[in-house]
């Protein structure tokens, strides 16, 4: 694993953790809204039940006090009574009871109840902008409305649903043209966001710590994997270097005789199975002993390196091999026919000659040259690989006999 790969994996891991954290944070906030909505629904159902109980009893008489004055909108002859012992009572109907319960609840928990309509009898029942939008939504078929909104700059979770009109409502609202069984106005319930957001904040902190822990744990695992991979890579590279030393000629950087033996054995069996021709070129640097004697062994090594580098350029296929056979000799093995191997041999000969590497001891040229012997066979079970080697070696001998710096092919 390279450093940039590790960085990419690390960034992807952090991106995954961040996306899951964002998703769970969003879900938690939505869950808070759902909790508030469910709580508001329960309050709404409770208030409606109390209103129903009140209506079933035709209202409830309570003592008149500074907090509870007679309902001016309830035009009933029996609205106010006086007991035998002089206590004055007034009739509390569902509509009058609701805001009183709301005032008590707000004083204890901060939760607000507000009964309202688009055309309220009481001025204090006038809807605010959010309640008005909810009332308009009810006319379009919405069953309820729930969302986060502010009241006088204070955040609340707000809920509102319409109120059903019963016969008791007609005592005050008959003049407004409403009918029993329908819906008129609604009851809004506003729950302080702080009471639920505290829970949400604690949950978000827990999520944050959890995701940070998971992110760090994942990065640690990636780091361990990175360093483990680096260690294994170094070991593999070391093993590869050792393997290359075992199969590579250090001077020319060509495969050595050991790899040559392995390669030709494999290719010979493959050619025999599939029935295609296998060719060989034996190569020898002309008058190399004289070159060494005149130029010295260091220059001789340089000469071998230049020749190897020049010829290596023409070998790219996996089925072709050029190897140092020994001393100043090189060997080529390729899966091709007689004409193709002869063309390749000529290309190699000319490429070495075109180097124009001076050779002061050569008897045929002012520059370093090579002689090449080529041979081709189609392997079968009656033949050993040594036969191909023998033919290529005979061709090389013939090239030397015929003047060197030339290619000779084996003639059957």
Secondary structure, DSSP 8 states (H G I E B T S, - for coil): --HHHHHHHHHHHHHHHHHHHHHHHHHHHHHHHHHHHHHHHHHHHHHHHHHHHHHHTT-EEEE--SS----TT---TTSEEE-TTS-EEEEE-HHHHHHHHHHHHHHHH--EEEEEBTT-SSGGGB--HHHHHHHHHHHTT-SEEEEEEEETTEEEEEEEEEEE--HHHHHHHGGGT--TTSEEEEEEEEEEHHHHHHHHHHHHHHHHHHHHHHHHHHHHHHHHHHHHHHHHHHHHHHHHHHHHHHHB-TTT-SB-HHHHHHHHHHHHHHHHHHT--EEEEEEEETTHHHHHHHH-HHHHHHHHHHHHHHHHTT--STT-EEEEEETTEEEEEES--HHHHHHHHHHHHHHHHTT--B-TT-SS-SB--EEEEEEEE---TT--HHHHHHHHHHHHHHHHHTTSSSEEE---
